[in-house]
């Protein structure tokens, strides 16, 4: 698959389908795995890093499910192309920044992505649309089983999978759910909710993972503990927390609709009106306005809004996507113009 | 004419026609006149006030041009009705507030309005659309001549017409022009321009006359001196100043279009987008957004915008007009809802 092909289709996690897709954008399971008897990437010398890279790529290529996958060698790629992969949530910002002996393996549906030589030798993820951790787990577990037949994982019976950072040791698993929580933000309950889940050893991040701010009312919530419980237990634990947050968001939406319907309709319709008419618009303002429009669609206040088209705009309006669409480097000013043009063309139908 | 009839037609000054109507909304001439040997209204006792009121109404009713006029006795009117007349620029806010023995006489086209027992016994005005002081003067001069055959004006050969406030003595005339100066405001030149004309004895007011702030980039500019020059000289003096301001606004518009076209198009299109989609909107925000849309129409950036419909919205979205349209008292919150509804119905065609 060429990079430009990404622009022609919608990532699985963006399809706007799946359980609770009015609040849950996507569910993601990632597993951290390392090769036995080879230094972790941060400690590896060049020979070891090259060896790990080749071993992983070679092993993964033999797995049936991943036969049609593309291997991106990051050192050979230009900045915009790497940023595109970050914007599509296929790899971390860190992976795009230090690229020596690193790779990304992605299947054609963008369901599976494997970072090679990031913090661990393998960081594999499966993303699904909606609230769907179990399905994501089923897929990644199968892939992990197949890969484990090709590669020798670093594993100790008492500890589980060994990882560069001790917080990942054990299952090596992290489950994350991307939530859209506009009502909890607008009713100023979000800080309380996030404080409560942080006490339960969950972390909250923004749209683009570690170190990014929550914009557009999107929150990515994931478990911190990966040791001492089975994968299924961890997933059930996350699911329980997410179900509570979904309930709270739904309650907050009901309260807003019953008490402040006009104010809500005003904000939602203004957001759509601005998106349909702006000639210059930043990435951040776009995300915030799209968030309100999505809420309007979810609440049935806006008719004829295609949720999938809306979800796509969250990603296609990002800087690298815009530049790939235009097929050239664009300054911030030019991007703000092209972004507004793209949004108008998609929403004024 | 009934008050409700006002809602069915567009005031002459709002028609958006006449010379320079892209910048000049309307031109207005008013004359202050008093009855001979009767105390000025502020000093009059009740008997004198009633006598002045009846004398003026009686005299005016005999003038041919004013045969079909309506006489509003302000003490008999409710607050919303009086405010409606203020919003249509037919009388001053002061005249609406102290109503004992006061009246307003208006012709059916709303070209001529005569306040009785405001600061002077007669305050008559003629308003015309666009930059048109000469025509306004021609009309009011004819009416004044006719009225002077029915009433004895207080007049001294050396002083001219006597008035309650000495600043009006002499011709008793004030010419004002309502200008829309968004480019001078946006390019931050407006303060310099207004400071310069104030040195030339001109005053600047907002949309609703004395004591009101300039909103929506509207400025009402009028002469302060009414003594020592003929009416024609005063009008030529005002015209000269206004022509310079029109030139400066036009230059500022050209500069903005050539240097910041995209930013301007963005602001103009967003303004229209918000007006077309808002569900709650204040009077002030409405005026500001309509100002930008009007600029967009004037610059040819917005197509299919009817300037007359736009001008009407400036007035019909005002509080009293909204309440008359709905035929009931409305709270501020209800007005903000109804205003948004009215705007949407007029702009989404």
Interface residues (C-beta under 8 A of the other chain):
Chain A: X262 X263 X265 X266 X269 X270 X272 X273 X274 X276 X277 X278 X279 X280 X281 X337 X340
Chain B: X262 X263 X265 X266 X269 X270 X272 X273 X274 X276 X277 X278 X279 X280 X281 X337 X340
